[in-house]
Amino acid sequence: MKKLVVLLVFALVSMTVMSQSYLGRTTKEVKFHETAGDKTPVIKTLPESTAVCILSRTTEMDYYNIIEIATGEEGYIHKDFIKVGKKIRGGDKGTLKATGEISSVNPELDIINNTDKVLKLRLNTEVISILPKNHKTMTLNPGTFHYKAYAQGSIPITGRASLKKNQRYTWSFDFVTPFGSDELK
């Protein structure tokens, strides 16, 4: 029984560490890949000191899954060419509200982008794009989701959201945090 409790605590701590995002910079000119690996398609070459968000310190084939902050593009860079900076604090931006009960077991989510940029919202592994000053409604399975919300020129917003069955929600993103050079110090 003791071993089971220790394993459960270890698993919870590991999941928290693995899902934590960090700011970072490229340490030299580097290829920005669509997927992890040396022989995968290259999106473009990023110059030295490009600001990035590292979505997790867990690597795939020694590649970090990252977001280039200036453009909001997601891809992969080899871990040897990234300087890891500060942890990104999450969950304190964007407003998620239950707005009423529905007959469907699966919750309904209306995501509202009040910003002037394309908003990308990653719920676990699915990425949803929402045009500026627009919204998207979707039906999801009830449960807890890890999320990352990001847009061109912004520091991603990260956290967890729980959606209960038989509920309708609105999730409003009203502003995007501007990225400054002092964020990596």
MDAnalysis code that builds the backbone (N, CA, C; Angstrom):
import MDAnalysis as mda
import numpy as np

u = mda.Universe.empty(555, n_residues=185, atom_resindex=np.repeat(np.arange(185), 3), trajectory=True)
u.add_TopologyAttr("name", ["N", "CA", "C"] * 185)
u.add_TopologyAttr("resid", np.arange(1, 186))
u.add_TopologyAttr("resname", ["MET", "LYS", "LYS", "LEU", "VAL", "VAL", "LEU", "LEU", "VAL", "PHE", "ALA", "LEU", "VAL", "SER", "MET", "THR", "VAL", "MET", "SER", "GLN", "SER", "TYR", "LEU", "GLY", "ARG", "THR", "THR", "LYS", "GLU", "VAL", "LYS", "PHE", "HIS", "GLU", "THR", "ALA", "GLY", "ASP", "LYS", "THR", "PRO", "VAL", "ILE", "LYS", "THR", "LEU", "PRO", "GLU", "SER", "THR", "ALA", "VAL", "CYS", "ILE", "LEU", "SER", "ARG", "THR", "THR", "GLU", "MET", "ASP", "TYR", "TYR", "ASN", "ILE", "ILE", "GLU", "ILE", "ALA", "THR", "GLY", "GLU", "GLU", "GLY", "TYR", "ILE", "HIS", "LYS", "ASP", "PHE", "ILE", "LYS", "VAL", "GLY", "LYS", "LYS", "ILE", "ARG", "GLY", "GLY", "ASP", "LYS", "GLY", "THR", "LEU", "LYS", "ALA", "THR", "GLY", "GLU", "ILE", "SER", "SER", "VAL", "ASN", "PRO", "GLU", "LEU", "ASP", "ILE", "ILE", "ASN", "ASN", "THR", "ASP", "LYS", "VAL", "LEU", "LYS", "LEU", "ARG", "LEU", "ASN", "THR", "GLU", "VAL", "ILE", "SER", "ILE", "LEU", "PRO", "LYS", "ASN", "HIS", "LYS", "THR", "MET", "THR", "LEU", "ASN", "PRO", "GLY", "THR", "PHE", "HIS", "TYR", "LYS", "ALA", "TYR", "ALA", "GLN", "GLY", "SER", "ILE", "PRO", "ILE", "THR", "GLY", "ARG", "ALA", "SER", "LEU", "LYS", "LYS", "ASN", "GLN", "ARG", "TYR", "THR", "TRP", "SER", "PHE", "ASP", "PHE", "VAL", "THR", "PRO", "PHE", "GLY", "SER", "ASP", "GLU", "LEU", "LYS"])
u.atoms.positions = np.array([
    [0.823, -1.197, 0.000],
    [0.000, 0.000, 0.000],
    [0.867, 1.260, 0.000],
    [1.927, 1.230, 0.826],
    [2.839, 2.376, 0.900],
    [3.484, 2.648, -0.457],
    [3.874, 1.554, -1.142],
    [4.500, 1.689, -2.455],
    [3.540, 2.326, -3.447],
    [2.266, 1.948, -3.393],
    [1.261, 2.506, -4.290],
    [1.098, 4.010, -4.061],
    [1.062, 4.429, -2.808],
    [0.933, 5.854, -2.481],
    [2.151, 6.624, -2.992],
    [3.334, 6.070, -2.783],
    [4.566, 6.721, -3.261],
    [4.546, 6.841, -4.783],
    [4.117, 5.786, -5.477],
    [4.041, 5.828, -6.938],
    [3.032, 6.868, -7.418],
    [1.887, 6.958, -6.758],
    [0.885, 7.956, -7.143],
    [1.401, 9.380, -6.943],
    [2.055, 9.630, -5.816],
    [2.624, 10.965, -5.567],
    [3.682, 11.274, -6.619],
    [4.562, 10.318, -6.915],
    [5.588, 10.523, -7.942],
    [4.958, 10.828, -9.292],
    [3.911, 10.101, -9.654],
    [3.241, 10.321, -10.943],
    [2.635, 11.714, -11.010],
    [2.001, 12.170, -9.937],
    [1.404, 13.514, -9.926],
    [2.467, 14.596, -10.033],
    [3.558, 14.448, -9.293],
    [4.644, 15.430, -9.366],
    [5.256, 15.429, -10.755],
    [5.473, 14.250, -11.342],
    [6.046, 14.152, -12.686],
    [5.158, 14.831, -13.713],
    [3.830, 14.620, -13.619],
    [2.915, 15.240, -14.576],
    [2.958, 16.754, -14.464],
    [3.073, 17.279, -13.243],
    [3.132, 18.723, -13.053],
    [4.400, 19.294, -13.661],
    [5.542, 18.642, -13.406],
    [6.817, 19.121, -13.946],
    [6.812, 19.046, -15.465],
    [6.299, 17.940, -16.030],
    [6.332, 17.761, -17.469],
    [5.434, 18.763, -18.186],
    [4.338, 19.184, -17.554],
    [3.427, 20.086, -18.244],
    [3.782, 21.554, -18.008],
    [4.785, 21.848, -17.213],
    [5.190, 23.218, -16.931],
    [5.876, 23.826, -18.160],
    [5.514, 25.057, -18.500],
    [6.115, 25.763, -19.636],
    [7.155, 26.770, -19.147],
    [8.119, 27.063, -20.031],
    [9.215, 27.977, -19.701],
    [9.450, 28.931, -20.857],
    [9.956, 30.108, -20.532],
    [10.468, 31.006, -21.553],
    [11.878, 30.547, -21.891],
    [12.334, 30.874, -23.089],
    [13.679, 30.511, -23.484],
    [14.130, 31.331, -24.673],
    [15.381, 31.131, -25.068],
    [15.956, 31.797, -26.243],
    [16.833, 30.803, -26.982],
    [16.913, 30.989, -28.297],
    [17.833, 30.157, -29.075],
    [19.254, 30.628, -28.798],
    [20.193, 29.684, -28.741],
    [21.586, 30.032, -28.428],
    [22.430, 30.271, -29.675],
    [21.878, 29.945, -30.835],
    [22.545, 30.189, -32.108],
    [21.489, 30.105, -33.204],
    [21.851, 30.392, -34.437],
    [20.917, 30.202, -35.546],
    [20.560, 28.720, -35.603],
    [19.267, 28.424, -35.708],
    [18.831, 27.035, -35.565],
    [17.630, 26.734, -36.458],
    [17.540, 25.476, -36.896],
    [16.405, 25.042, -37.712],
    [15.191, 24.813, -36.821],
    [14.057, 25.324, -37.267],
    [12.774, 25.225, -36.569],
    [11.943, 24.192, -37.325],
    [11.767, 23.000, -36.737],
    [11.157, 21.855, -37.412],
    [9.657, 21.743, -37.150],
    [8.944, 21.140, -38.116],
    [7.510, 20.860, -37.948],
    [7.266, 19.815, -36.871],
    [8.122, 18.788, -36.822],
    [8.029, 17.719, -35.824],
    [9.430, 17.440, -35.305],
    [9.527, 16.633, -34.249],
    [10.823, 16.331, -33.648],
    [11.665, 15.468, -34.585],
    [12.956, 15.805, -34.695],
    [13.885, 14.982, -35.474],
    [14.686, 15.785, -36.482],
    [15.919, 15.311, -36.723],
    [16.832, 15.985, -37.659],
    [16.355, 15.935, -39.100],
    [15.628, 14.890, -39.462],
    [15.247, 14.689, -40.859],
    [13.793, 15.064, -41.129],
    [13.205, 15.830, -40.240],
    [11.807, 16.246, -40.420],
    [11.764, 17.593, -41.147],
    [10.629, 17.929, -41.760],
    [10.537, 19.197, -42.494],
    [10.868, 20.409, -41.613],
    [11.579, 21.363, -42.213],
    [11.975, 22.586, -41.516],
    [10.985, 23.696, -41.873],
    [10.431, 24.345, -40.862],
    [9.519, 25.475, -41.072],
    [10.320, 26.671, -41.571],
    [11.412, 26.940, -40.855],
    [12.300, 28.058, -41.189],
    [13.518, 27.990, -40.282],
    [14.445, 28.897, -40.480],
    [15.609, 29.022, -39.611],
    [15.383, 30.214, -38.690],
    [15.603, 29.990, -37.391],
    [15.454, 31.067, -36.410],
    [16.823, 31.644, -36.070],
    [16.922, 32.965, -35.974],
    [18.205, 33.563, -35.609],
    [18.553, 33.341, -34.135],
    [19.814, 33.549, -33.813],
    [20.258, 33.484, -32.426],
    [19.447, 34.470, -31.589],
    [19.154, 34.114, -30.361],
    [18.419, 34.933, -29.378],
    [16.935, 35.101, -29.681],
    [16.364, 34.220, -30.505],
    [14.928, 34.255, -30.751],
    [14.203, 33.825, -29.482],
    [13.213, 34.598, -29.046],
    [12.429, 34.280, -27.848],
    [11.432, 33.179, -28.165],
    [11.389, 32.168, -27.292],
    [10.487, 31.037, -27.473],
    [9.819, 30.684, -26.147],
    [8.728, 29.949, -26.261],
    [8.082, 29.318, -25.112],
    [8.311, 27.825, -25.255],
    [8.915, 27.217, -24.247],
    [9.135, 25.777, -24.232],
    [7.901, 25.172, -23.575],
    [7.126, 24.396, -24.339],
    [5.852, 23.885, -23.836],
    [6.019, 22.861, -22.729],
    [7.145, 22.164, -22.704],
    [7.434, 21.189, -21.656],
    [8.923, 20.895, -21.683],
    [9.499, 20.619, -20.515],
    [10.913, 20.240, -20.451],
    [11.118, 18.793, -20.897],
    [10.046, 18.049, -21.085],
    [10.134, 16.700, -21.628],
    [10.408, 16.820, -23.122],
    [11.403, 16.089, -23.612],
    [11.768, 16.176, -25.026],
    [11.261, 14.972, -25.803],
    [11.161, 15.166, -27.109],
    [10.909, 14.074, -28.051],
    [12.157, 13.978, -28.911],
    [12.850, 12.856, -28.821],
    [14.083, 12.659, -29.598],
    [15.041, 13.834, -29.409],
    [15.151, 14.350, -28.186],
    [16.019, 15.471, -27.806],
    [15.563, 16.819, -28.361],
    [14.308, 16.929, -28.781],
    [13.746, 18.177, -29.287],
    [12.676, 18.691, -28.332],
    [12.725, 20.010, -28.060],
    [11.655, 20.662, -27.304],
    [10.536, 21.065, -28.257],
    [9.299, 20.890, -27.814],
    [8.136, 21.439, -28.511],
    [8.030, 22.894, -28.053],
    [8.106, 23.845, -28.985],
    [8.159, 25.258, -28.615],
    [7.165, 26.086, -29.437],
    [6.947, 27.290, -28.945],
    [6.212, 28.320, -29.689],
    [7.180, 29.481, -29.873],
    [7.345, 29.920, -31.113],
    [8.131, 31.128, -31.356],
    [7.233, 32.303, -30.946],
    [7.651, 33.065, -29.965],
    [6.790, 34.108, -29.394],
    [6.447, 35.202, -30.405],
    [7.389, 35.630, -31.210],
    [7.129, 36.733, -32.149],
    [6.033, 36.408, -33.155],
    [5.966, 35.139, -33.593],
    [5.002, 34.777, -34.636],
    [3.838, 33.931, -34.136],
    [3.994, 33.295, -32.961],
    [2.975, 32.386, -32.467],
    [3.003, 31.028, -33.148],
    [4.061, 30.733, -33.925],
    [4.174, 29.440, -34.608],
    [4.692, 28.382, -33.646],
    [4.160, 27.169, -33.788],
    [4.580, 26.050, -32.955],
    [5.432, 25.090, -33.781],
    [6.484, 24.556, -33.160],
    [7.352, 23.603, -33.824],
    [8.337, 22.996, -32.839],
    [9.476, 22.538, -33.357],
    [10.459, 21.825, -32.540],
    [11.867, 22.348, -32.804],
    [12.655, 22.446, -31.720],
    [14.066, 22.838, -31.789],
    [14.854, 21.882, -30.898],
    [16.043, 21.491, -31.366],
    [16.885, 20.600, -30.571],
    [17.233, 21.263, -29.247],
    [17.191, 20.479, -28.161],
    [17.402, 21.009, -26.811],
    [18.776, 21.655, -26.615],
    [19.780, 21.251, -27.397],
    [21.121, 21.823, -27.256],
    [21.191, 23.283, -27.693],
    [20.160, 23.779, -28.393],
    [20.201, 25.136, -28.934],
    [19.192, 26.066, -28.276],
    [18.750, 25.695, -27.054],
    [17.792, 26.501, -26.300],
    [18.349, 26.792, -24.920],
    [18.327, 28.064, -24.529],
    [18.636, 28.445, -23.144],
    [17.291, 28.587, -22.441],
    [17.086, 27.773, -21.408],
    [15.823, 27.784, -20.679],
    [15.838, 28.935, -19.675],
    [14.741, 29.697, -19.659],
    [14.610, 30.833, -18.745],
    [13.574, 30.567, -17.662],
    [12.779, 31.601, -17.358],
    [11.790, 31.541, -16.273],
    [10.621, 30.628, -16.592],
    [10.038, 30.063, -15.510],
    [8.781, 29.333, -15.645],
    [7.698, 30.333, -16.017],
    [6.752, 29.873, -16.806],
    [5.608, 30.720, -17.149],
    [4.530, 30.466, -16.113],
    [4.111, 31.543, -15.455],
    [2.999, 31.429, -14.513],
    [1.725, 31.252, -15.306],
    [0.868, 30.389, -14.857],
    [-0.334, 30.113, -15.646],
    [-1.625, 30.270, -14.887],
    [-2.682, 30.250, -15.641],
    [-4.004, 30.191, -15.079],
    [-4.585, 31.495, -14.597],
    [-3.862, 32.618, -14.717],
    [-4.390, 33.844, -14.144],
    [-4.946, 34.803, -15.197],
    [-5.062, 34.361, -16.443],
    [-5.597, 35.225, -17.498],
    [-6.604, 34.433, -18.319],
    [-7.562, 35.109, -18.865],
    [-8.658, 34.421, -19.546],
    [-9.719, 34.118, -18.503],
    [-10.959, 34.299, -18.851],
    [-12.042, 34.111, -17.891],
    [-12.929, 32.959, -18.333],
    [-12.935, 31.880, -17.547],
    [-13.771, 30.717, -17.806],
    [-14.939, 30.754, -16.826],
    [-16.174, 30.769, -17.371],
    [-17.362, 30.854, -16.521],
    [-18.396, 29.825, -16.962],
    [-19.002, 29.156, -15.980],
    [-20.156, 28.305, -16.260],
    [-21.339, 29.247, -16.462],
    [-22.074, 29.076, -17.573],
    [-23.168, 30.004, -17.882],
    [-24.541, 29.354, -17.838],
    [-24.605, 28.061, -17.515],
    [-25.907, 27.420, -17.402],
    [-25.847, 25.930, -17.632],
    [-26.942, 25.283, -17.288],
    [-27.051, 23.843, -17.489],
    [-27.590, 23.549, -18.883],
    [-27.175, 22.396, -19.423],
    [-27.665, 21.938, -20.721],
    [-28.095, 20.483, -20.587],
    [-28.889, 19.999, -21.537],
    [-29.373, 18.619, -21.456],
    [-28.297, 17.606, -21.857],
    [-27.349, 18.011, -22.675],
    [-26.281, 17.117, -23.121],
    [-25.311, 16.836, -21.971],
    [-24.854, 15.602, -21.878],
    [-23.856, 15.246, -20.867],
    [-22.545, 15.974, -21.151],
    [-22.190, 16.069, -22.440],
    [-20.928, 16.704, -22.812],
    [-21.031, 18.221, -22.709],
    [-20.076, 18.836, -22.000],
    [-20.126, 20.295, -21.845],
    [-19.930, 21.033, -23.175],
    [-20.551, 22.197, -23.263],
    [-20.442, 23.062, -24.433],
    [-19.576, 24.252, -24.032],
    [-18.603, 24.587, -24.868],
    [-17.654, 25.648, -24.574],
    [-17.664, 26.677, -25.686],
    [-17.941, 27.938, -25.337],
    [-17.882, 29.045, -26.287],
    [-16.605, 29.827, -25.968],
    [-15.617, 29.757, -26.848],
    [-14.327, 30.424, -26.649],
    [-14.377, 31.759, -27.376],
    [-14.141, 32.837, -26.649],
    [-14.264, 34.188, -27.200],
    [-12.886, 34.841, -27.243],
    [-12.484, 35.270, -28.427],
    [-11.211, 35.968, -28.609],
    [-11.509, 37.461, -28.736],
    [-11.278, 38.209, -27.671],
    [-11.483, 39.661, -27.689],
    [-10.216, 40.418, -28.061],
    [-9.157, 39.699, -28.443],
    [-7.901, 40.347, -28.799],
    [-7.899, 40.739, -30.277],
    [-6.875, 41.455, -30.691],
    [-6.743, 41.853, -32.095],
    [-5.812, 40.919, -32.869],
    [-5.549, 39.720, -32.311],
    [-4.670, 38.748, -32.956],
    [-5.346, 37.388, -33.000],
    [-4.868, 36.520, -33.892],
    [-5.375, 35.146, -33.927],
    [-4.958, 34.473, -32.622],
    [-5.926, 33.919, -31.931],
    [-5.686, 33.221, -30.675],
    [-5.609, 31.730, -30.967],
    [-4.587, 31.077, -30.430],
    [-4.488, 29.626, -30.528],
    [-4.639, 29.078, -29.115],
    [-5.534, 28.119, -28.979],
    [-5.792, 27.508, -27.688],
    [-5.556, 26.013, -27.820],
    [-4.586, 25.517, -27.059],
    [-4.299, 24.078, -27.052],
    [-4.987, 23.492, -25.826],
    [-5.893, 22.551, -26.064],
    [-6.551, 21.795, -24.999],
    [-6.013, 20.378, -25.069],
    [-5.174, 20.023, -24.111],
    [-4.415, 18.772, -24.145],
    [-3.609, 18.740, -25.448],
    [-3.985, 17.963, -26.447],
    [-3.203, 17.911, -27.688],
    [-3.880, 18.621, -28.854],
    [-5.139, 18.979, -28.719],
    [-5.868, 19.644, -29.807],
    [-5.599, 21.152, -29.796],
    [-5.308, 21.720, -30.982],
    [-5.084, 23.165, -31.108],
    [-6.248, 23.776, -31.876],
    [-6.855, 24.791, -31.275],
    [-7.987, 25.494, -31.870],
    [-7.528, 26.909, -32.195],
    [-7.769, 27.372, -33.414],
    [-7.443, 28.748, -33.814],
    [-8.729, 29.554, -33.882],
    [-8.669, 30.768, -33.315],
    [-9.842, 31.644, -33.309],
    [-9.413, 33.010, -33.821],
    [-10.086, 33.470, -34.844],
    [-9.769, 34.763, -35.454],
    [-9.973, 35.909, -34.470],
    [-9.311, 37.056, -34.715],
    [-9.473, 38.217, -33.830],
    [-10.942, 38.641, -33.720],
    [-11.334, 39.061, -32.516],
    [-12.690, 39.566, -32.256],
    [-13.747, 38.568, -32.731],
    [-13.518, 37.283, -32.460],
    [-14.408, 36.242, -32.940],
    [-14.603, 35.209, -31.838],
    [-15.398, 34.178, -32.104],
    [-15.589, 33.107, -31.130],
    [-15.789, 31.781, -31.841],
    [-15.651, 30.719, -31.075],
    [-15.859, 29.367, -31.597],
    [-16.538, 28.557, -30.492],
    [-17.588, 27.834, -30.870],
    [-18.305, 26.984, -29.918],
    [-17.994, 25.535, -30.226],
    [-17.731, 24.759, -29.176],
    [-17.428, 23.349, -29.354],
    [-17.973, 22.529, -28.203],
    [-18.163, 21.247, -28.465],
    [-18.612, 20.304, -27.453],
    [-17.437, 19.393, -27.118],
    [-17.183, 19.229, -25.826],
    [-16.050, 18.426, -25.362],
    [-16.522, 17.355, -24.393],
    [-15.665, 16.400, -24.114],
    [-15.943, 15.438, -23.058],
    [-15.701, 16.123, -21.715],
    [-16.483, 15.790, -20.696],
    [-16.225, 16.383, -19.384],
    [-14.859, 15.936, -18.870],
    [-14.236, 16.782, -18.053],
    [-12.951, 16.425, -17.463],
    [-12.047, 17.630, -17.317],
    [-10.805, 17.353, -16.956],
    [-9.803, 18.401, -16.752],
    [-8.876, 18.440, -17.957],
    [-8.611, 19.643, -18.435],
    [-7.764, 19.856, -19.605],
    [-6.568, 20.709, -19.212],
    [-5.401, 20.348, -19.728],
    [-4.248, 21.249, -19.664],
    [-4.401, 22.179, -20.850],
    [-4.225, 23.482, -20.634],
    [-4.384, 24.409, -21.751],
    [-3.194, 25.349, -21.858],
    [-2.996, 25.800, -23.076],
    [-2.027, 26.847, -23.396],
    [-2.708, 27.742, -24.410],
    [-2.808, 29.025, -24.095],
    [-3.391, 29.998, -25.014],
    [-2.267, 30.935, -25.440],
    [-2.164, 31.178, -26.746],
    [-1.073, 32.015, -27.220],
    [-1.464, 32.723, -28.505],
    [-0.740, 33.804, -28.755],
    [-0.942, 34.611, -29.956],
    [0.389, 35.254, -30.313],
    [0.459, 35.738, -31.512],
    [1.678, 36.392, -31.997],
    [2.098, 37.496, -31.028],
    [3.381, 37.484, -30.628],
    [3.939, 38.539, -29.788],
    [3.549, 38.474, -28.327],
    [3.027, 37.338, -27.868],
    [2.586, 37.251, -26.477],
    [3.243, 36.092, -25.742],
    [3.284, 36.220, -24.428],
    [3.718, 35.115, -23.591],
    [2.511, 34.212, -23.414],
    [2.637, 32.932, -23.703],
    [1.488, 32.033, -23.580],
    [0.914, 31.990, -22.164],
    [-0.386, 31.768, -22.102],
    [-1.111, 31.590, -20.852],
    [-1.291, 30.088, -20.681],
    [-0.934, 29.557, -19.522],
    [-1.023, 28.119, -19.315],
    [-1.789, 27.804, -18.040],
    [-2.328, 26.608, -17.971],
    [-3.012, 26.179, -16.761],
    [-3.854, 24.952, -16.995],
    [-4.810, 24.755, -16.088],
    [-5.754, 23.649, -16.174],
    [-7.157, 24.195, -16.067],
    [-8.068, 23.581, -16.779],
    [-9.482, 23.951, -16.711],
    [-10.299, 22.673, -16.579],
    [-11.296, 22.713, -15.709],
    [-12.185, 21.562, -15.521],
    [-13.562, 21.899, -16.066],
    [-14.079, 21.008, -16.896],
    [-15.413, 21.174, -17.469],
    [-16.289, 20.029, -16.968],
    [-17.415, 20.396, -16.354],
    [-18.333, 19.403, -15.792],
    [-19.421, 19.046, -16.783],
    [-19.958, 17.844, -16.645],
    [-21.026, 17.408, -17.545],
    [-22.285, 18.244, -17.319],
    [-23.104, 18.328, -18.364],
    [-24.370, 19.076, -18.364],
    [-24.185, 20.572, -18.127],
    [-23.040, 21.136, -18.535],
    [-22.785, 22.567, -18.322],
    [-22.407, 23.253, -19.630],
    [-22.786, 24.513, -19.730],
    [-22.357, 25.388, -20.821],
    [-21.372, 26.382, -20.198],
    [-20.290, 26.679, -20.942],
    [-19.247, 27.587, -20.463],
    [-18.936, 28.639, -21.515],
    [-18.480, 29.798, -21.054],
    [-17.827, 30.760, -21.942],
    [-16.404, 30.943, -21.407],
    [-15.475, 31.075, -22.338],
    [-14.073, 31.295, -21.982],
    [-13.616, 32.491, -22.798],
    [-13.407, 33.591, -22.120],
    [-13.114, 34.851, -22.785],
    [-11.652, 35.244, -22.593],
    [-10.986, 35.586, -23.698],
    [-9.613, 36.085, -23.651],
    [-9.659, 37.548, -24.075],
    [-9.420, 38.438, -23.108],
    [-9.606, 39.866, -23.333],
    [-8.342, 40.617, -23.709],
    [-7.188, 40.073, -23.396],
    [-5.944, 40.757, -23.728],
    [-4.829, 39.744, -23.827],
    [-3.760, 40.152, -24.434],
    [-2.586, 39.319, -24.579],
    [-1.434, 40.040, -23.930],
    [-0.684, 39.349, -23.081],
    [0.458, 39.953, -22.409],
    [1.567, 40.241, -23.413],
    [1.998, 41.488, -23.541],
    [3.107, 41.765, -24.474],
    [4.401, 41.155, -23.944],
    [5.205, 40.651, -24.860],
    [6.473, 40.040, -24.481],
    [7.553, 41.106, -24.469],
    [8.290, 41.194, -23.365],
    [9.398, 42.153, -23.233],
    [10.710, 41.435, -23.051],
    [11.795, 42.097, -23.396],
    [13.109, 41.454, -23.319],
    [13.528, 41.165, -21.890],
    [12.928, 41.841, -20.895],
    [13.321, 41.606, -19.501],
    [12.719, 40.323, -18.940],
    [11.828, 39.660, -19.674],
    [11.156, 38.460, -19.173],
    [12.119, 37.288, -18.953],
    [13.235, 37.248, -19.660],
    [14.160, 36.116, -19.534],
    [15.245, 36.339, -18.496],
    [15.270, 37.472, -17.873],
    [16.346, 37.751, -16.903],
    [16.122, 37.036, -15.606],
])
